Amino acid sequence: MCEIGRAVKREVRRGGFSVLRNLCGYGAGRTIHEEPNVPNFADPAARERLTAGLVITIEPTIAAGSGSNRLPKDGWTIRTPDGSLAAHYEHTVVITKGQPVLLTAA
């Protein structure tokens, strides 16, 4: 998972943006938001291995400003403290013994 996060952050920074570090992807199985967490930066604590049959989401939230954010009183809407624009992207991927399968391909 650490390598996925490293690749996401590298691409985001290449575009001049930041990832919101406290938001991440996750495993998807019988329910959503299952383990493992899929960080959007190189997190050495993310040591889970990709195994055939695992379904994960890779979903960075990208900000034009800093990578910090706050959660207002409504408990849902995330805002950047500097007022910069942000966007959320999500792809769901099935890990296979061969090439991964992108379920959210256009």
N, C-alpha and C positions, 0 to 999 in steps of 0.2 A: 504494500500500500504506500510505503514511503516513496517509491519510485514514481507512482502515479502522481502523488502530490508534488514531487519535484518537477515533473514535466508540466503540470498545470501551472504552477507558479512561474516557471521559466517562460511559458508562452504568454501569460498575462503580463508579466513585466516587460517582455519584448514589445508589447503594444503600448507600454507606458501607463499601465493600470496597476491596481493592487487587488489582492484577494482578501476577502473578509475571513480572517483566520479562524474565528470561532464557529463558522458554519462549515458543514462538510457533507459529503455523500454518505451512503450507508448501504447495508445489505438489504435486499428485497427478496422476500420469500412468501410465506403464508400471510405476512403482514408487511407493511412498509416500516422503515426506520429500524431495521434489525441490525445486529452486529454483522460484519465489522464496520466501524467508521472508516470513511475514505477521506482523509484530509486533503486540502488543496495546497499544501506546502510540504516540504520534506520534513516530516515528523518522525524522528527516530523511534518513537514509542509505537508507531504503526507498523508492527512486525508481522502481521498476519500474511499468510501465503495465499496466493491465488490458486484455487483448485478447481478442477473441472466440475461444472454444475453450479458454481457460485454465481449468483446474480447480484450485481452491485450497481449503484448509481454513482456517476461522477458529476458533481454539480457545484461548480464554483459560483460564488457570488462575487462579482467584479465591480470595483469602484474606480471612478475617475480620480478620486483623491486618495486619502490615506486608507489603510486597511482596517481602521477601527470602526466600530459602530456601537449603537445603543438601542435598547429596547424601551420604547415609551410605555406609558401607563396601560395602553390597551393590551399589552402582553403579546403582541403579534407583529406589528409593523416595525421593521428594523430600519433605522435611519443612520446616515453617516453624520457624525458631529460637525464636520466641516461643510455640510450641505451639498456635497458632491453627488453626482448621479451615480447610480449603481444598477446592475442588471444581474439576473440569475439565469443560469443555463443548466440544463440537465440532460444527461444521456444515461440510458439503462443498458448495461452490457452483461451478456452471458459469457462466462469464462468456459472455454472448451479445451480439449487436448490439443486442438489445432489453433486456428485463428479465432479470436473472440467474435461474438455475434453482437452487433449493435442493434438493439431492438427499437431505438428511436430514430433510425435513419430516415431521411426524407424520401 
